[in-house]
């Protein structure tokens, strides 16, 4: 069983840049940049489109925000 990887890790391994991911997935470039930066968690359909470009399934990718909430909404929860 292989460990799931982030979109960024898979792009680096496969030599795919943001432009190629945008063109291949059909998603908006700003959305792709936000996903790569960890600021946007894609919908199931967006996950499928990105995974197809990367040659994996959406379950092979780790999805989710990596930007701490306190940096977006003031002082945050703590």
C-alpha positions in Angstrom: 0.0 0.0 0.0 1.4 3.3 -1.1 1.2 6.4 1.2 -1.0 9.2 -0.2 0.9 12.3 -1.4 -0.1 16.0 -1.8 -0.8 17.5 -5.2 2.5 19.4 -4.9 4.5 16.2 -4.3 2.9 14.4 -7.2 3.4 17.4 -9.5 7.1 17.5 -8.6 7.5 13.7 -9.1 5.8 13.8 -12.5 7.3 17.1 -13.7 3.9 18.8 -14.0 3.7 22.6 -13.4 0.7 24.7 -12.5 0.0 25.6 -16.1 0.0 22.0 -17.2 -2.3 21.1 -14.3 -4.6 23.9 -15.2 -4.8 23.0 -18.9 -5.2 19.3 -18.2 -7.8 19.6 -15.5 -9.9 22.4 -17.1 -10.0 24.2 -13.8 -9.4 27.9 -13.4 -5.7 28.9 -12.9 -6.4 30.8 -9.7 -8.2 27.7 -8.3 -5.2 25.5 -9.1 -2.8 28.0 -7.5 -4.9 28.1 -4.4 -5.0 24.3 -4.2 -1.3 24.0 -4.7 -0.8 26.6 -1.9 -3.1 24.7 0.4 -5.6 27.5 0.6 -8.5 25.7 -1.1 -9.9 22.2 -0.7 -11.3 21.1 -4.1 -14.7 19.6 -4.7 -15.0 15.9 -5.5 -15.3 16.7 -9.3 -12.2 19.0 -9.1 -10.3 16.3 -7.2 -11.1 13.8 -10.0 -10.0 16.2 -12.7 -6.7 16.9 -10.9 -6.1 13.2 -10.2 -6.6 12.3 -13.8 -3.9 14.7 -14.9 -1.6 13.2 -12.3 -2.4 9.6 -13.3 -3.8 8.6 -9.9 -7.2 8.4 -8.2 -8.4 11.1 -5.9 -8.0 8.7 -3.0 -4.2 8.6 -3.7 -3.9 12.3 -2.9 -3.9 14.1 0.5 -6.4 17.0 0.3 -7.0 19.9 2.6 -6.0 23.3 3.9 -2.5 23.8 5.2 -2.9 27.5 5.9 -3.6 28.1 9.6 -6.9 29.7 10.3 -5.5 32.3 12.6 -3.6 33.8 9.6 -6.9 34.4 7.8 -9.3 35.5 10.5 -7.4 37.6 13.0 -6.0 36.0 16.1 -7.7 32.6 15.5 -8.8 30.1 18.1 -6.1 30.3 20.7 
